[in-house]
Amino acid sequence: MNLKNERGQILVEQMLLTIMGVSLLIFALGKFREDQMVAKLVGGPWVKLSGMIESGVLADPATAKGRHANQFDRKASYDPNE
């Protein structure tokens, strides 16, 4: 087996694999941009998380605000005799 004769074939195969890899990467990045997949992954859960951060309830902020504990009508007394 003479490696000198096969050096050209290895180079051609490496170039073909590189071109295929770059083409696949360009296609995948275009698809991500077109479908806005990253925006959905980042923005979708943020709505519920912002409600949790603001009010402690896992819901959108408008719904969570009304369900926060300080919005309940409570009658409490600090005097234990009452």
PyMOL commands that set and color helices and strands:
alter all, ss='L'
color gray80, all
select helices_A, chain A and resi 3-35+37-55+61-66+69-71
alter helices_A, ss='H'
color red, helices_A
deselect
rebuild
show_as cartoon
